[in-house]
């Protein structure tokens, strides 16, 4: 419901004897207030009870820049384009016309009509270093040209050497006569090495007896006369240089003397000996010196393998059985 003013268009509160108050519109500051645009913006801000911090938060402009605008300290502000932008944003934040504020600023502070100063240290003209590089390049090219011309002149003025006479034919070099062939006398052929000699055939112990027993049994079944047994092999007599009984002349390896062992092998000269069982187990392996002996244990299936057969003399129950016949001999052959 509108207020009934009784036909009054303005309220005139005039104290007795006083002057009439100013109209209400003249009490509200605008962009036209103040001595300059900075004073006008300050008046409007203070009328709206806003601080510089409030305006700074709304416009994102530093408080120091806002204070410089109000005091019109243009030397404390950035370049003119930034200053115009700050004034426009300040006026819009206060609810005023930003373009009107910018127009008053430009009217009060016109742009200086002067050309921009060149940066310090910059001179007009080309870089003198480029000129130096060009001059140096021209001098180098000229020096190369002069040097080539001088070389050609010196070559043309140099006296030519007389033509070289034809070389005399070179006489063929006589090769010395080949030395007369001399007949070389060849000696008798050397014997084959021990490793390449063919060992005597190996006789399986008991094979002859088993063969004779089988033949006698077959003859008895068929009624045929039994074959005569093979003559018993006589023991080989001891060589004249071999002792008839065992006498230790050095270290005795193998089974202890207290153990019942009947076979002993004594080295007549340095040689190697390897003793292994029927399953391949090595019981003894050593290089024996002359006089050293090996006493074989009472185990079935032992085989002795020596580097040289005649290097070992065999003793059975202390009696000589001669030297080993082959490089690989079963020990049980002498234990029977």
C-alpha positions, 0 to 999 in steps of 0.5 A: 500500500503506497504511502499517502504523503498528502500531495507532498513531493518532498519532505522538507525537514528544516530546523528553525532558523536553519537552511534547507538540507541538500537533496538526498541524491546529492548525499550519495557518492557517484563516479562524478564525486571527488577530485578524481576517479580515485577519490570517487571510488574511495567515497563509494567504497566508504559509503558502502562500508567496505574495506580495501580487503573486501574489495581485494578479495572480490576483484583479486587485485592486490590491496596495495594497487587499490590504495594506489588507485584511490590516491592516484599514485600511478608510479606505484601501479603497473603499466597503463593497460593493467591500471585501466583494467584494475579501475574497471574491475574496482568500479564493477565490484562497487556496482558502478559503470566500469566503462564510465570509470575508465572514461573519467580516468582517461580524461583526467590522465591522458596517455602521454604522446611520446615514443617508447624508449629503446632498451638500454644497451641496444644500438641501431645498426647491425651487429658488428660481430657479423661484420667481423665474421664476414671480413674474416671469411672473405680473407680466408677465401682470398688467401686460398685463391692466391695460394692456388694461383701461386702453386700453378705459377711455380709449377709452370716456371719450374724447369722440366727434367730431361727424359729418363733413358730407357733402363738397361735390361736386367740380367737374369739372376743365376740361381745356385745349383741345387745341393746334391742329394745325400743318402740318409742311412736308416737304422733298425726299426724300433720295437713297438711300445708296450701299450700297443703289444698284444697281451696273451689270451686271458684264461678264466679260472676253472674253465678248463676243469669245467669243460673237462667235467662236462666232456666226461659226463657226456661220454658217460651218458653216451658210452664213449670213452672219456677224454684224457684229462689235460696234463696238469700245468707245472708251476713255473720255476723261479727265475735265477734272479728272483728270490725263492721266498718273500722278504720285505725290502720296503713298505708293505701295503694292503692287508695287515700281516695278522690277516690270513692272506696268501698272495703278495706282490713285490715291485722289482722296479718302480711301477704302478698297481691298481687292485679292484674288485669284481664290481669295479671297486678300487681297493688300492692304487699307488705307484710303488718303488722298488722293494715295496709290496702289496699284500692282497686281502682275502676277498673273492674276485680281486684283479690286479692291474699293473703298468708292466707285468714283469715289474712285480713278483708274486708270492703265494704263502711266502713262496715265489710264483714268478712274475706276473704273466700279464698286465691284468691278472686275477689274484685268485689264480695264486690263492688256490 
